[in-house]
Amino acid sequence: MTDLILIRHGQTDLNREPRFQGQIDVPLNALGHAQARRLGTRLADERVDLIYCSDLSRTRQTAAPVSQRLAIDATPMPSLREQAFGIFEGMAFGEITQRHPDLFAQWQRHDPDFALPGGESVRQFHRRVVAAVREIAAMHEGLTLAVVTHGGVLDMLWRTAHAMPLHGPRECPIPNAGLNRVRVRDDSIEILGWADDAHVADLLG
């Protein structure tokens, strides 16, 4: 049994616009850095044995205040990256509908086996994410890990915990810098708490 505190990175400018980020290496904006500092304060008195994050800048920057407060280095893992959206990355919805209307229509069908050119399908993404989480859980049995990652990654874990299909749009809230607590036991993923953003909620007001 391993407990994970799963955290979506703080806000970026592409989140705010919004645009497809995927695996573009986008930094946090000013609000995102403020959210990360609040996150560090929130976790300062909690038990955290190790910290993992994806290797993209926005997750490493979000993890940094937590790492400083707890004096634990964050370990980057490329397998914790967001889904790769290929040619959509960096583009806004309006641009996509004008430049790639047929691909956008296919993407909107939420077929888990459809992959954009240069990207990965939801099924491939799900397989990668679940394997990564089970790997770090098995490596650190009995510990509590903070894992700073991406909204799509959290969606895949939510679906897995609820035995939901991969087809269809996201159904769970995933706030920037929110806390999502899960317990991994063998092949099962149990949700203990979700979308706790009390420490950053006032920053959006």
Secondary structure, DSSP 8 states (H G I E B T S, - for coil): -EEEEEEE----HHHHTTB--TT------HHHHHHHHHHHHHHTTS---EEEE-SSHHHHHHHHHHHHHHT--EEE-GGGS---BGGGTT-BHHHHHHH-HHHHHHHHTT-TT---TTB--HHHHHHHHHHHHHHHHHHTTT-EEEEEE-HHHHHHHHHHHTT--SSS---S---TT-EEEEEEETTEEEEEEEEE-TTTGGGG-
